[in-house]
Amino acid sequence: INESRDSLICVLKGKQKIEEFCSKYDISMGKKSSDIKIPKMIWNAPIESVSAFIQMAFDAEGDVNIKKVEHGYDNVVINFSTCSKQFAYGIQALLLKFGIDSHVYTFDKEKQNHNTMYRVSIINGMAMKYAELIGFSISRKQAVLTSANVNIENGLTYPKIFSNHLKNTIPNGSKW
């Protein structure tokens, strides 16, 4: 591990080294995707690291949808999907560190023999705030997002409720 640079760079060889690293940084290993959570180190990390973590998650499992509206502003939705309830509400809580409001939708897929899915959605003005403060590292997704003609003031449509799910997601002792 080289911690002398601005970012942490490491090369891990062997199962034991990987297990030690994951244990040290509270990173889940071998868990089902429905059991993952935000690592404790992210909650108290510098804001740049939190941004990079969110960006990585949305790069991997996020999408951008734009509905072009004739003679008006576009409707933009950024979605992030996971089958971990705790991870979805954790992402929502981390977004609030940037003043980005979002909503978590639940899709019950048990009848289809699948895990319940959770979708974190960011819309319109808040989507543009996401583009500005966090963005995508995948140029294709970022280009779609920044091409939208959005009314910046049309983003505060979610109720300002700090739900129990969200409260229970943030570990005790974490900076907020």
Buried (B, 14 or more C-beta within 10 A) or exposed (E): EEEEEEEEEEEEEEEEEEEEBBEEEBBBEEEEEBEBBBBBEBBEBEEEBBBBBBBEBBBEBBEBBBEEEEEEBBBBBBBBBBBBBBBBBBBBBBBBBBEBBBBBEEEEEEEEEEBEBBBBBBBBBBBBBBBEBBBBEBEEBBEBBBEBEBEEEBBEEBEEEEEEBBEEBBBEEEEE
